[in-house]
Amino acid sequence: MLSSLDSFPYTGATTIVDALEANLPIVTLTGETLREDLSAGMLRACELNHCIVRSIDAYLERARLLANHPELLLVTLLAV
């Protein structure tokens, strides 16, 4: 099973849309500027707040967690 990691600091709207259309869980790192918060805003609109992290350490930890525990991917996919 796959997951998607959003780019940073320039988050990608297309990245989010493509991942959601493919039913892939995605992790994004939010920031303070519009470009850094675009993906997080889209995920908030979809009520996917659990896919948004606020620090680089949390971003890496969430990515490792999803990579090492594929069963969590299913939970995230069911939320989408």
C-alpha positions in Angstrom: 0.0 0.0 0.0 1.3 3.5 -0.8 1.1 6.9 0.9 2.1 10.3 -0.4 4.3 12.9 1.2 3.6 16.5 0.3 6.5 18.8 -0.7 7.7 21.6 1.6 8.0 24.6 2.0 6.0 24.9 -1.3 3.1 22.6 -0.7 1.4 21.3 -3.8 -2.3 21.6 -4.5 -2.0 19.1 -7.3 -0.2 16.7 -5.0 -3.1 16.7 -2.6 -5.8 16.4 -5.3 -3.9 13.5 -7.0 -3.4 11.7 -3.7 -7.1 12.1 -2.7 -8.3 11.0 -6.1 -6.1 7.9 -5.9 -7.3 7.2 -2.3 -3.8 7.6 -1.0 -3.2 8.9 2.5 -1.0 12.0 2.4 1.1 13.8 5.0 1.6 17.6 4.7 3.7 20.0 6.8 1.8 23.2 7.4 3.5 26.6 7.6 2.8 30.3 8.1 2.6 31.6 4.5 -0.2 30.8 2.0 2.2 28.6 -0.1 3.1 26.7 3.0 -0.5 26.2 4.2 -2.3 25.5 0.9 -2.3 21.7 1.2 -3.2 21.9 4.8 -6.2 24.1 4.0 -7.4 21.6 1.4 -7.0 18.7 3.9 -8.9 20.7 6.6 -11.7 21.2 4.1 -11.9 17.4 3.7 -11.8 16.9 7.5 -8.5 15.2 7.2 -6.7 17.1 10.0 -4.8 13.9 11.1 -2.8 14.2 7.8 -1.5 17.6 8.8 1.6 18.1 10.9 3.3 21.2 12.3 7.0 20.4 12.5 9.6 18.7 10.4 10.2 16.2 13.1 6.5 15.4 13.2 6.5 15.1 9.4 9.3 12.6 9.4 7.8 10.7 12.3 4.4 10.4 10.6 6.1 9.3 7.4 8.0 6.6 9.3 4.9 5.5 11.2 3.0 5.0 8.0 5.9 3.2 6.3 6.4 0.9 9.3 2.7 0.2 10.1 0.8 -0.3 6.8 -2.3 -1.2 8.8 -2.5 2.5 9.7 -2.8 3.4 6.0 -6.0 1.5 5.8 -7.4 3.5 8.7 -6.4 6.7 7.0 -7.8 5.6 3.7 -11.2 4.8 5.3 -11.2 8.4 6.7 -10.9 9.7 3.1 
